[in-house]
């Protein structure tokens, strides 16, 4: 089986994420800064319905932030492709296995260092 080109994998992931981001932005575009939708006033809504809408908006915004962060990771990975450091763990400097790069093209760490990084984040 031929090795996949990192640039092609990263660009394909960028296209996928940009489509998700565009969809999320379209869903949240009808919401004003005070939380009301353009289509209806909050005055005649049941408080539980307003809570559900607020939850859904916050969830969509959280997903949007995660997608934007993933796009930034892809930009970083593309720079690493350009400078020849793509596929090298940022923490230990060892090669990241090809299977991991194919599964997560923008990864910055080998599995061992990714686990360590996640443990440290949870502890903080």
MOCORKA-V581250 format. One record per backbone hydrogen bond with DSSP energy under -0.5 kcal/mol. NH is the residue of the N-H (numbers start at 1). CO is the residue of the C=O. If there is no record, write none. Layout:
NH:CO
NH:CO
This chain:
9:5
10:6
11:7
12:8
13:9
14:10
15:11
16:12
17:13
18:14
19:15
20:16
21:17
22:18
23:19
24:20
25:21
26:22
27:23
28:24
29:25
31:28
32:36
35:32
37:40
38:30
40:37
44:41
45:42
49:46
50:46
51:47
52:48
53:49
54:50
55:51
56:52
57:53
58:54
59:55
60:56
61:57
62:58
63:59
64:60
65:61
66:62
67:63
68:64
69:65
70:66
71:67
72:68
73:69
74:70
75:71
76:72
77:73
78:74
79:75
80:76
81:77
82:78
83:79
84:80
84:81
85:80
86:80
88:85
89:94
90:108
93:89
96:87
100:97
101:97
102:98
103:99
104:100
107:104
114:110
115:111
116:112
117:113
118:114
119:115
120:116
121:117
122:118
123:119
124:120
